[in-house]
Amino acid sequence: MGISDMIIATVILAGASYLLYHSLWKKKGHCHGSCDGSCHKK
């Protein structure tokens, strides 16, 4: 792997980590668009 490949892989991993953090831990698993955390399951 060249240096450019390592930079691209690092950027992709950083983006994926940010999305995982933002969707799971920051909102504590709440549904998207729900401020009160009440998910309506059918």
N, C-alpha and C positions, 0 to 999 in steps of 0.2 A: 504494500500500500504506500502510495505517495503521500506527501504532506497535504495536498489538496483533498485527497480522499478522507484523511483523518479529520480535517476541518469540517467537511460536509457531514461526516458521521457524527461529529460532536454537536453540530447545529441541529441535526435531526433528533438526536437523543435529548438535547436540552429542550427542544420544542415539545417532544412527547412527554417529558417529565413535567413540564409546566402545565400541559393540558390535563395530565393525570392528577396533579396537585389541585388544580383549579376545580375539576369536576368532582373529585372524591373528598378531599380533606377540607378544603376551604368552605364548601357548602354542606359538609357532613352528610353527604349522600342524599340530600333533598332533590326533589324533582326539578327539572328546569322550568322556570316560569312560576314557581310557587314560593312565595315569601314566607308563608306560615308553616311550611313543611308538611302540609296535609296532602297526601297523594290519593287520588281517587282510583282505586283498582276495580276493574270490572270483571 
